[in-house]
């Protein structure tokens, strides 16, 4: 089992404004975008960055970033984390098609850990 990617997800007040900034000023390009969610995946070479205006329900409240980790085997990694003694929730399938679990580190940083859910034929 190995970790294949780490992608930060930044909370933003306006996804379109964030996309314009990162693309027009910093050279990123849009890899995926969902205006209904207020979310976009940006890319610059091998680097990825997600921007999301729906992370925090209250726009005036403090906005916490999220680090999204992608192991190549979510079941094995989930088991490994539990065996380390950390209490973690059960795996669940999200509306966006990832099998994941979420934890906070000791400083309250949010870690979402997921893998694309296999489709059954």
Secondary structure, 3 states (H helix, E strand, C coil): CCEEEEEEEEECCCHHHHHHHHHHHCCCEEEEEECCCCEEEEEECCEEEEEECCCCCCCCCCCCCEEEEEECCHHHHHHHHHHCCCCCCCCEECCCCEEEEEEECCCCCEEEEEEECCCCC
